């Protein structure tokens, strides 16, 4: 197992639970640091096993809420066709 450098540890703290984008300066390859909880949520996408899209519904709902879609002002978009 590779351990975090001090700068990576600080980046993880600054991004407060969000994936942290890191770049290998030699190869210019981009990687993401994820918590083990985040990795477990997306692991099914990486596996060769059959995938059930409904497993992602709670994560999609949480992500949409964090992006502001749960804001009552967004209800106008639900009624867009009624106008």
Secondary structure, 3 states (H helix, E strand, C coil): CCCCCHHHHHHHHHCCCCCEEEECCCCCCEEEECCHHHHHHHHHHHCCCCCCHHHHHHHHHHHHHHCCCCCHHHHHHHCHHHC
